[in-house]
Amino acid sequence: MVRSDRRIPMKNTAWVLLAATAIGAWIGTPATLSAQSDPTEVVRTRNEAVTEALDAAGDSISDEVREELKDVINGLIDFQELSRRALRRYWDERTAEEKVQFVETFRELVRSSSVQKLEVYQADSITYEPAEVEGNESRVLTFAHEGKREVEVVYLMHLVDGEWKAYDVIIDGSSTLRTYQDSFRREIRATSYEEMYARMVERLEQERDKG
């Protein structure tokens, strides 16, 4: 496979996405309009925004910068689509109101956890392959380099109102979407959707209490 020869210094850079929980996710600084036609450039722009935010923060991260990082780190994801795919048949069983509530709670949980361990976003450099595009779907392959270690990160994306958004990130073969699918399915089968969602709300409240 031919790799892009463009390498971006990433001394303090996000190299896993939807990696809030080592598998987490992306909502903030939008890619430029010129980049929207190229999924690879959308991913690259997002990573550069994380780099800039972390470099500007230095060793001291204020509450304001932490909120900015949450936005930037989570800015690539289509939480509506991720929610739909993660819940699978349970999504179709939900009312319109339940769907809205789930997406918002899920989004906020991921957003809160995405800055708990910022070291997972560090890499020395990232290389990008040309995107594979078929209709409204695309696949962006990247490689994060840290020392002698190379981590493959694949972004599965689709067009939403003319913008490329991600609904899955696969890190060294581990799919974020599949992980959420398995987790939600286990919890719902063990109890019910209502109880699973109530636990999500409780966890979110705990995160907010932590500040």
Summary of the structure (lengths in Angstrom):
residues: 211
radius of gyration: 17.0
end to end distance: 45.0
largest distance: 50.5
contacts: 656
relative contact order: 0.19
helix: 48%
strand: 22%
